[in-house]
Amino acid sequence: MKLTKTCAKFLRKHGGTILAVAASVGVVATAIETGRATTKAQHILEVDKELTKFNEDEFGVTEEPPTKKQIVLMCWKAYVPAVILGGGTIACILGSNALNKKQIASLTAAYMALGKTYQTYRQKVIENIGLEKEAEIQEQISEEKLPEVRDKMAEEKLLCYEPISKRYFHATETELMDAFYNVNRNFALNGEVSLNDFFSFLPGLDFTPEGDMLGWCAEYLSNEWEYYWIDFNYTRQTTDDGLEVYYVTAFQEPIKEYLDYDPTRREPF
């Protein structure tokens, strides 16, 4: 089962490239096979010509040269392999084009969703702190006054908790934001991403067996959330003994069988 899912994931990610390479090989193979078929056809016609001449010399039987239809009937079998290779090459080209279009559509939708999310976020900021304060922040960004803030984010390690695998780890805010971005980038490029892919970007978290079984796919997000972006966040919480922990979660929960998503048989993880 795991091997099947791994193969499916690999084909989803590299299917377009595989078909493009197969099409390139197919073009060359078709050209070679066509040359061979032409040689075979010429040999068949030469044999027929010699037989006709033999009948004229030995028996005095005069035969008309073969018509185009007769030539086709004599030689068509020689071109069968070339036709099969040509058909396979065309299928690979069309398949590669279809997969590339799907990946481009997913990437475009993801960036559109990101732009929409940014606009919504900016509107909420204006509503909460006011237009003038938001303008000051934009001015700070334009004047490149944020490196100090970024450096502070990069230095301070936060105690984080991932609730699905029930594990603690330490990460800076910069590392968390980078992880959120990289996961969504992979999701946009491939149309799917597993929980283990997310773990791979978080410092100190190894893969888990269930991490390959849970994940997100474009069909799931578009069908149930109507956009192509995984909203990760880290929320500070204080335990009963006063310990501050940042819960790292995704607003859209990962689902089982995400590679074979079917909205009619959704199961909670």
C-alpha positions as CSV (number, residue, x, y, z in Angstrom):
1,M,0.0,0.0,0.0
2,K,2.8,2.4,1.0
3,L,4.7,1.5,-2.2
4,T,1.6,2.2,-4.3
5,K,1.1,5.6,-2.7
6,T,4.8,6.4,-3.2
7,C,4.6,5.5,-6.9
8,A,1.4,7.5,-7.3
9,K,3.1,10.5,-5.6
10,F,6.2,10.2,-7.8
11,L,4.1,10.0,-11.0
12,R,2.0,13.0,-10.0
13,K,5.1,15.0,-9.4
14,H,7.3,13.8,-12.4
15,G,4.6,12.5,-14.8
16,G,4.9,15.4,-17.2
17,T,8.7,15.1,-17.4
18,I,8.5,11.3,-17.8
19,L,6.0,11.7,-20.7
20,A,8.1,14.4,-22.3
21,V,11.2,12.2,-22.3
22,A,9.2,9.3,-23.6
23,A,7.8,11.5,-26.4
24,S,11.4,12.6,-27.3
25,V,12.5,8.9,-27.4
26,G,9.4,8.0,-29.4
27,V,10.1,10.6,-32.1
28,V,13.6,9.2,-32.6
29,A,12.4,5.6,-32.5
30,T,9.5,6.4,-35.0
31,A,12.0,7.9,-37.4
32,I,14.3,4.9,-37.2
33,E,11.4,2.4,-37.6
34,T,10.0,4.4,-40.5
35,G,13.4,4.1,-42.2
36,R,13.5,0.4,-41.6
37,A,9.9,0.0,-42.9
38,T,10.8,1.9,-46.1
39,T,13.7,-0.4,-46.7
40,K,11.5,-3.5,-46.2
41,A,8.9,-2.0,-48.5
42,Q,11.5,-1.4,-51.2
43,H,12.7,-4.9,-50.9
44,I,9.1,-6.2,-51.3
45,L,8.6,-4.2,-54.4
46,E,12.0,-5.3,-55.9
47,V,11.1,-8.9,-55.3
48,D,7.7,-8.4,-57.0
49,K,9.4,-6.7,-59.9
50,E,11.9,-9.5,-60.3
51,L,9.1,-12.1,-60.1
52,T,7.2,-10.2,-62.8
53,K,10.3,-10.1,-65.0
54,F,10.9,-13.8,-64.5
55,N,7.4,-14.6,-65.6
56,E,7.9,-12.5,-68.7
57,D,11.2,-14.2,-69.6
58,E,10.2,-17.8,-68.7
59,F,6.5,-17.9,-69.6
60,G,5.9,-14.9,-71.8
61,V,3.4,-13.6,-69.3
62,T,3.1,-9.8,-69.4
63,E,1.8,-8.2,-66.2
64,E,0.8,-4.6,-65.5
65,P,2.9,-2.7,-62.9
66,P,1.2,-2.8,-59.5
67,T,-1.3,0.0,-58.8
68,K,-0.9,2.3,-55.7
69,K,-3.6,0.3,-54.0
70,Q,-1.7,-3.0,-54.7
71,I,1.5,-1.4,-53.4
72,V,-0.2,-0.5,-50.1
73,L,-1.6,-4.0,-49.7
74,M,1.8,-5.5,-50.3
75,C,3.7,-3.1,-48.0
76,W,1.4,-2.0,-45.2
77,K,2.6,-4.7,-42.7
78,A,6.1,-3.3,-42.8
79,Y,4.9,0.0,-41.4
80,V,2.9,-1.4,-38.5
81,P,5.7,-0.9,-35.9
82,A,6.3,2.6,-37.0
83,V,2.6,3.5,-36.8
84,I,2.4,2.0,-33.3
85,L,5.4,4.0,-32.1
86,G,4.1,7.1,-33.7
87,G,0.7,6.7,-32.0
88,G,2.4,6.2,-28.6
89,T,4.6,9.3,-29.2
90,I,1.5,11.4,-29.9
91,A,-0.2,10.0,-26.8
92,C,2.8,10.9,-24.6
93,I,2.9,14.5,-26.1
94,L,-0.8,15.0,-25.4
95,G,-0.5,13.5,-21.9
96,S,2.6,15.7,-21.0
97,N,0.7,18.8,-22.2
98,A,-2.3,17.9,-20.1
99,L,-0.3,17.4,-16.9
100,N,1.7,20.6,-17.5
101,K,-1.5,22.5,-17.9
102,K,-2.8,21.1,-14.7
103,Q,0.3,22.1,-12.8
104,I,0.3,25.6,-14.3
105,A,-3.4,25.9,-13.3
106,S,-2.7,24.8,-9.7
107,L,0.3,27.2,-9.5
108,T,-1.7,30.1,-10.9
109,A,-4.6,29.4,-8.6
110,A,-2.2,29.3,-5.6
111,Y,-0.7,32.6,-6.4
112,M,-4.2,34.1,-6.9
113,A,-5.2,32.7,-3.6
114,L,-2.1,34.2,-2.0
115,G,-2.9,37.6,-3.4
116,K,-6.4,37.4,-2.2
117,T,-5.2,36.3,1.3
118,Y,-2.8,39.2,1.4
119,Q,-5.5,41.7,0.4
120,T,-7.8,40.3,3.1
121,Y,-5.0,40.4,5.7
122,R,-4.1,44.0,4.8
123,Q,-7.8,45.1,5.1
124,K,-8.0,43.5,8.5
125,V,-4.9,45.3,9.6
126,I,-6.3,48.6,8.5
127,E,-9.5,47.9,10.3
128,N,-7.7,47.2,13.5
129,I,-4.9,49.7,13.6
130,G,-6.1,52.3,11.2
131,L,-5.0,53.5,7.7
132,E,-2.4,55.9,8.9
133,K,-0.6,53.3,11.1
134,E,-0.7,50.8,8.2
135,A,0.8,53.4,5.9
136,E,3.6,53.9,8.4
137,I,4.3,50.2,8.4
138,Q,4.4,50.2,4.6
139,E,6.8,53.1,4.7
140,Q,9.1,51.2,7.1
141,I,9.1,48.3,4.6
142,S,9.9,50.6,1.7
143,E,12.7,52.2,3.7
144,E,14.1,48.8,4.6
145,K,13.8,49.3,8.3
146,L,12.8,45.7,9.0
147,P,16.1,43.8,9.0
148,E,16.4,44.4,12.7
149,V,13.0,42.8,13.3
150,R,14.0,39.9,11.0
151,D,17.2,39.4,12.9
152,K,15.4,39.2,16.2
153,M,12.9,36.7,14.7
154,A,15.9,34.6,13.5
155,E,17.6,34.6,16.8
156,E,14.8,33.7,19.3
157,K,14.0,30.0,19.5
158,L,10.3,29.2,20.3
159,L,9.1,26.1,22.0
160,C,6.6,24.6,19.5
161,Y,4.2,21.7,19.5
162,E,2.8,19.8,16.6
163,P,-0.5,18.2,17.7
164,I,-1.0,15.5,15.0
165,S,2.3,13.8,15.7
166,K,2.2,15.0,19.4
167,R,5.8,16.3,19.3
168,Y,7.7,19.3,20.7
169,F,10.4,21.1,18.8
170,H,12.3,24.4,18.8
171,A,12.2,26.9,15.9
172,T,12.5,30.6,15.2
173,E,9.6,32.5,13.7
174,T,11.7,32.8,10.5
175,E,12.0,29.0,10.3
176,L,8.3,28.6,10.8
177,M,7.4,31.1,8.1
178,D,9.9,29.6,5.8
179,A,8.4,26.1,6.4
180,F,4.9,27.4,5.7
181,Y,6.0,29.1,2.5
182,N,8.0,26.1,1.2
183,V,5.2,23.7,1.9
184,N,2.7,25.9,0.0
185,R,5.2,26.3,-2.9
186,N,5.6,22.5,-3.2
187,F,1.8,22.2,-3.0
188,A,1.3,24.8,-5.8
189,L,3.9,23.1,-8.0
190,N,2.7,19.5,-7.5
191,G,-1.0,19.8,-6.6
192,E,-0.5,17.8,-3.5
193,V,1.8,17.6,-0.4
194,S,2.0,15.2,2.5
195,L,2.3,15.8,6.2
196,N,5.8,14.3,6.1
197,D,6.7,17.0,3.5
198,F,5.7,19.6,6.1
199,F,7.7,17.9,8.8
200,S,10.8,18.0,6.5
201,F,10.8,21.8,6.7
202,L,10.4,21.9,10.5
203,P,13.7,21.7,12.5
204,G,14.1,18.6,14.6
205,L,11.1,16.7,13.3
206,D,11.6,13.3,11.6
207,F,9.2,11.5,9.3
208,T,6.4,9.4,10.8
209,P,4.6,6.4,9.3
210,E,1.2,8.3,9.3
211,G,2.9,11.3,7.7
212,D,2.8,9.7,4.3
213,M,-0.9,8.7,4.8
214,L,-2.0,12.3,5.6
215,G,-1.8,15.3,3.4
216,W,-3.5,17.9,1.2
217,C,-4.4,17.9,-2.5
218,A,-5.7,20.6,-4.8
219,E,-9.1,18.8,-5.3
220,Y,-9.6,18.6,-1.5
221,L,-8.9,22.3,-0.9
222,S,-10.9,23.5,-4.0
223,N,-13.9,21.3,-3.2
224,E,-14.1,22.0,0.6
225,W,-12.4,25.3,1.0
226,E,-12.6,26.9,-2.4
227,Y,-9.0,28.0,-2.7
228,Y,-5.5,26.6,-3.1
229,W,-3.6,27.7,-0.1
230,I,-2.8,25.9,3.2
231,D,-3.2,28.3,6.1
232,F,-0.6,27.4,8.7
233,N,-0.3,29.3,11.9
234,Y,1.4,29.2,15.2
235,T,-0.6,30.2,18.3
236,R,0.9,30.9,21.7
237,Q,-0.7,29.0,24.5
238,T,0.2,28.8,28.2
239,T,0.1,25.5,30.0
240,D,-1.2,25.1,33.6
241,D,2.4,25.2,34.9
242,G,3.0,28.5,33.1
243,L,5.0,27.1,30.2
244,E,4.6,29.1,26.9
245,V,4.1,26.8,23.9
246,Y,3.4,27.7,20.3
247,Y,0.9,25.3,18.7
248,V,1.7,24.8,15.0
249,T,-1.4,23.9,13.1
250,A,-3.1,24.1,9.7
251,F,-6.5,25.6,9.4
252,Q,-7.4,23.0,6.7
253,E,-6.7,19.7,8.4
254,P,-4.8,17.0,6.4
255,I,-6.9,14.1,5.3
256,K,-6.3,10.4,4.7
257,E,-6.1,9.0,1.1
258,Y,-5.3,12.5,-0.1
259,L,-3.7,11.1,-3.3
260,D,-7.1,9.4,-4.1
261,Y,-9.4,12.1,-2.8
262,D,-13.1,11.4,-3.1
263,P,-15.5,13.9,-1.5
264,T,-18.2,11.2,-1.2
265,R,-16.1,9.1,1.3
266,R,-14.4,11.6,3.5
267,E,-13.1,10.2,6.8
268,P,-11.6,12.2,9.7
269,F,-7.9,11.5,10.5
